[in-house]
Amino acid sequence: MGKISFLIPVYRNEGSIKLTYDKIAELFSTKLTQHTFEFVFVDDGSDDHSLDELLELKKKNNENIKILSLSRNFGQTTACIAGLKEVIGDAIVIMSADLQEPIELISQMICEWEKGNEIIICKRENREDNLFVTLTSKFFYGLIRLANRKMPKGGFDFYLLDKLAIEELNKFEEKNRFFQGDILWLGFGIKFLSYHRQKRTIGKSQWTISKKIKYFIDGVLNTSYIPIRMMSLLGMGTSLIGFIYAVLITYGRLFLKSSPFQGWAPIMVLILIIGGLIMLMLGIIGEYIWRIYDEVRKRPNYIVKKKYF
């Protein structure tokens, strides 16, 4: 027997919260009767009636529901970080409230956890999303996998963590975190389960392009030295080509009594290429400097407006 905590970040999920709760509660009353459960909902600054729906749900099920209301929208990752401080279960299932993950898979996740796996990750094999979302997701996680080969091809946001893993994650004090990378970095026993991501029928996704880009940059910079190593290799390669080209120019001038090119086109090409590389490198350095600055400011990752416990 054990207590299972469900950590669910909520942002504009009006209409799907109660359905999510009812489906999970039904699972525990039929197939998982040997376990108890609790819910920790983190309202991430929703500007619809999500918080009202959560409070109404708590009135009816007060004994196993906690609600954490943040002062504004800090992002899904930060909402999960805030919720991890409040869970008390022996295992914690983190999932969204959009009903796109198969609830019945929770039984299998708990079964794998009982076998001794500290982390159970449900990876998306396919998804019922539009072509643009599918392609951008494949591109995003394809690039992330260059930095972290453990990352599933379709990524993951539906997983179970043992209490020991939660204790370790709560020790992290970084900002701009790539939460999926943190989980894979822990090094505990991981079990992967495949599933089909269902089409969203209530509401619409708040996972915008700007949020995806921000999360991608966090993923690359926070979990890998690849950007810095690429800058070094580009610098070395450009310097080598420049040195060879300089030798050719000098040779032609001294021994052939001619210049290897006429006009300004080659010069412009070199200036544009080298200038572009310099700007790219400065941009990457700027991303690192911003993260250093964000760390030394020591601002909190989130602000809790109110707790409903």
Summary of the structure (lengths in Angstrom):
residues: 309
radius of gyration: 24.9
end to end distance: 23.9
largest distance: 92.0
contacts: 895
relative contact order: 0.14
helix: 50%
strand: 17%
